[in-house]
Amino acid sequence: MPQSLDFKRRPRRRRPVLAGMVTGVALVLLGLAALAPVLPSEAALQGVGRIFDSVVPHLLAVVLALAVLVILLGQRVLALAVILAVLAVGGVTGARHVARSDPLVTDAEARTIRVLWFNVLSDNPRPPEEMVRAVNASGADVVVLAEASHVETQLAGFERAYPYQLGCRKPCNLLVLSRLPLDAASLRNLSFVSRERYAQIPLDFGARSLTLVAAHMLKPWYDEWAVLEENVLIRALDRIDGPVLVVGDFNSAPWSLRMRRIADATGARFVRLPPATWPVEAGRLGVPIDNALTRDGVRLAGIERWGGDLGSNHAGLMLTVVLPPGPPADG
């Protein structure tokens, strides 16, 4: 009889051990969430930082789930300590983002334009004609497509809706489609890894003006090439006078070290609640690696996911852009 009772108690004796193991996993993930956003890109383990700093909220969500499991295993004090640590790391991450971001504006009287950014995916399995129809029906004033080789044979299909076009030379990376003239627009290189992944598009609205910048950047864990592209983008933005809107596939979330560095160096601001864009199958639970930044009076009145059903592994961004006020009238 005593042996039988001892047998029944063994599972309970294992609970503290199991709770300790779960807590250990939680602490490793928590350490990644805390350290990844501050691990310098020049560090020996920078790849670890650049891979994980965009998914800090996801890591913290997993840690919270593990803390709940620890509670169920009977170790409430241990779980509470983990939860408090999650709140601390989440608070710091949130504070960093809030300091560099703005909420959407609600001024219905402001002059706005619509800008569409979309990474088409060069090996998109859907017929390119579908992309042409969707873009033409989007209502955007200016469209920037990345990895545009998928629609390279269909450029004529855009001409009625977007008579002004730039890009899709060899190779076909960025393609700019516009209802507005592109007289001073240009395509440039961020690096020689892949050409023409930077577009600079001055737009003139009479008393108002705006420079639209689009970039498709290398993944941030590509060591010195990634840092080089960040520096090229920062220098390019520093040379632009006046209001600027930056859109692109940065392969990084706004709270990552890459994006914080770009924002701090250029004075650009993020949107407060960026929509997730990758992987498209994850929907709202994905990571916002396609982003928009504004500077010098440009604000956003809307930012929405676009094109999640068009075959790309990214969702696009449809932006409602509030133009900055023009100079005061004389007299």
C-alpha angles and dihedrals in degrees: 000000000000089000090054092051091050090052091055092051096053096084090056091050089055093055097081090049092050091045089053092051092050090048090052091055090047092052092051091053091044090052090052091050092050099043104034096073092053101038104114119241088234093058122109091246095040091127089065090052095047093047096050105032092078093054099048093121090051092050090050091050090054091049091052090052089051090050090055088052090052089054090052088052089058101254101118098157092052091048091049090055090052092048092051090051090050090051090050095050092042091049093053092047092048093047091052091052096045090052090058100038142069133210120244115275121239102200103134091188095060121108110251140183129193121236124188124202120186135165100215095192113236094236095043107160095213122093110269090230088070090058091050092052093047094049093046090052095045097092092224119148093210127022127193117191123191125203083021097167086101090071097032092114093050103058093118089059090067096050100091094052095032112028093172116070137170130183140020093115115139110329102028103219112133121026120189118200120184146173086205126070116272097200096139098030119122142183120221142171125262088192138333093262088092124353134238100017094138125072127185114194121181110200121197121206098171106253090018132056138183136185113216114203122191126188137178105197133195119256107278095238091066088103117220095003091059093049090047091055092049090053092047091052093047092051092047092052091047089058094055117094120207135010117356136188116192121195131171155109102285095168085227137088120242092254093054122108092248094056095041088053093051092047094047094047096048105030091240122149133217128220111262097234109030116192118240113252107174136093091016092208090064092063113189091355092065129094125272098232093145106071148173126217128187134201142180101017101328113128136176123238093180142011121182139170112255136189099012090150098050099093101261124122086229131066114223130231125241108198129195101205123201109214116225117250116270125239115292116269117257117259 
